[in-house]
C-alpha cells in the first residue's frame, strides 16, 4: 500500500554498505529517501550518477540522500558502490524496506520504461554493462522527508525509469529555506 504525505516516515532497520545505520527521520535534517530496483538497473545507476553530481549543491542546502537497493550488499558494492558516493547506499536483499514503503512491481511499467526511455537506458547500460538487461519488475519511488521525520512528498515511479524530478527536490528545499528565514 502506498504511503501518502503527511505521514511519519517508517523507520528502516538497515545499514549502509559501510555498516552505518540508516537514519531517515533525523530531527533537524531533510532527507531524500530513494528506493531503487536491482543494483544493476541501468535507470537506477544513471540516477545515482545524477545524484552524485548534484550532491554538493543539495547537501549545502541541508539535504541528506539515502539510496536503498533491492539487492545484496555485494551487488550494491559491485554496481552503484564501486565508486565512492557522497551519500548512503543500502542493500535491502529481502525487499522488506521496499515493502514497508509500498514499493510496487509491474512488468508492463518495466517494459514501458525500456521503450520510452531509450536515451537514459543507454546511458545507464554504459555504467553497468549487459548485467543491466537482467532486472526485476520492481518500480522506483522517492520520498521527501522533513526535519520532523514526516513524508512531505511520496513519488511512486510511473515506470522503471521514472524518478522525482530534481526540480521538485529543489522546490522542497526552497520552501524549507524560506520557512527557516
C-alpha positions in Angstrom: 0.0 0.0 0.0 1.4 3.4 -1.0 2.3 5.9 1.7 0.9 9.4 1.5 2.0 12.7 2.8 1.9 13.9 5.5 2.6 10.7 7.4 5.6 9.8 9.6 8.3 8.1 7.6 8.6 4.5 8.7 11.9 3.7 10.4 14.2 1.4 8.4 16.2 -1.4 10.0 19.0 -1.1 7.5 22.7 -0.3 7.5 24.6 1.2 4.6 27.2 -0.7 2.6 29.8 0.5 5.1 27.9 -0.7 8.2 26.5 2.6 9.3 22.8 2.7 10.4 20.3 4.3 8.0 18.6 7.3 9.6 15.5 8.6 7.7 13.9 10.6 10.5 16.8 12.5 12.0 15.4 15.6 13.7 16.5 18.7 12.0 17.6 17.2 8.7 15.8 17.0 5.3 16.0 13.7 3.5 15.5 12.3 0.0 14.9 8.6 0.5 15.1 6.9 -2.8 14.2 3.3 -3.4 15.9 1.6 -6.3 15.4 -1.6 -8.2 18.2 -4.0 -8.7 21.8 -2.9 -8.2 22.5 -3.5 -12.0 19.4 -1.5 -13.1 20.6 0.9 -15.8 17.9 3.5 -14.9 18.9 3.3 -11.2 22.6 3.7 -11.9 22.1 6.7 -14.1 20.1 8.3 -11.3 22.9 7.5 -8.8 25.2 9.3 -11.2 22.9 12.3 -11.3 22.6 12.4 -7.5 26.3 12.1 -7.1 26.8 15.1 -9.4 24.2 17.2 -7.7 25.0 16.1 -4.1 27.3 19.0 -3.1 24.6 21.6 -4.1 21.8 19.6 -2.4 23.8 18.9 0.8 24.8 22.6 1.1 21.1 23.3 1.4 20.6 20.7 4.2 19.6 17.6 2.3 20.6 14.1 3.2 20.3 11.4 0.5 19.7 7.7 1.2 19.6 5.2 -1.6 18.1 1.8 -0.9 18.5 -1.1 -3.4 16.6 -4.3 -3.6 19.9 -6.2 -3.8 22.6 -7.9 -1.8 25.4 -5.8 -0.3 27.9 -7.4 -2.7 25.7 -6.4 -5.7 25.3 -2.8 -4.5 29.1 -2.6 -4.0 29.7 -4.1 -7.5 27.5 -1.6 -9.3 26.4 1.6 -7.5 29.0 1.4 -4.8 32.1 0.6 -7.0 33.0 4.3 -6.7 32.8 6.3 -3.5 29.4 8.0 -3.2 28.8 11.1 -1.1 25.6 9.7 0.4 24.4 6.4 1.9 23.8 3.4 -0.2 21.9 0.5 1.4 21.2 -3.1 0.4 17.7 -4.5 1.1 18.1 -8.1 -0.2 14.8 -9.3 1.1 13.0 -6.1 -0.1 11.5 -5.7 3.4 12.1 -1.9 3.4 10.7 -1.7 -0.1 7.5 -3.4 1.2 7.2 -1.1 4.2 7.2 1.9 1.9 4.7 0.2 -0.5 7.1 -0.1 -3.5 5.2 -1.8 -6.4 6.1 -4.3 -9.1 5.0 -4.2 -12.7 6.3 -6.0 -15.8 4.2 -3.6 -18.0 5.8 -0.5 -16.5 9.2 -2.0 -16.7 8.7 -2.6 -20.5 7.2 0.9 -20.8 10.5 2.4 -19.5 12.6 0.3 -21.8 10.6 1.5 -24.8 10.1 5.1 -23.9 13.4 6.0 -22.1 15.9 4.7 -24.6 18.5 7.5 -24.1 18.5 7.0 -20.3 18.6 3.2 -20.7 21.7 3.5 -23.0 23.4 5.9 -20.6 22.7 3.5 -17.7 23.9 0.5 -19.7 27.2 2.2 -20.2 27.6 2.3 -16.5 26.5 -1.3 -15.7 27.1 -3.2 -18.9 24.9 -6.1 -20.1 24.1 -7.1 -16.4 21.6 -4.2 -16.7 19.4 -6.2 -19.0 18.5 -8.8 -16.3 16.4 -6.8 -13.8 13.3 -7.4 -11.8 9.9 -5.8 -12.1 10.3 -3.6 -9.0 9.4 0.0 -9.6 11.3 3.1 -8.2 10.0 5.5 -5.6 11.3 8.6 -3.9 10.3 10.3 -0.6 11.0 13.8 0.6 11.1 13.7 4.4 11.1 16.9 6.5 13.1 17.7 9.6 10.4 16.2 11.8 10.5 12.8 10.1 7.3 13.3 8.1 6.9 12.4 4.5 6.3 15.7 2.6 6.0 14.1 -0.8 5.8 10.5 -1.9 6.7 9.9 -5.5 6.0 6.5 -7.0 7.5 6.0 -10.4 5.1 5.5 -13.3 7.6 3.2 -14.9 11.0 1.7 -14.1 12.9 4.9 -15.1 10.6 7.5 -13.5 12.1 9.4 -10.6 11.1 12.5 -8.7 12.3 15.4 -10.8 15.3 17.1 -9.2 13.4 20.4 -9.7 10.8 19.2 -7.2 13.6 18.4 -4.8 14.9 21.9 -5.3 11.4 23.3 -4.6 11.2 21.3 -1.4 14.5 22.7 -0.2 13.5 26.3 -1.2 10.2 26.0 0.8 12.1 24.8 3.8 14.7 27.6 3.4 12.0 30.3 3.2 10.3 28.9 6.3 13.5 28.9 8.3 14.2 32.6 7.3 
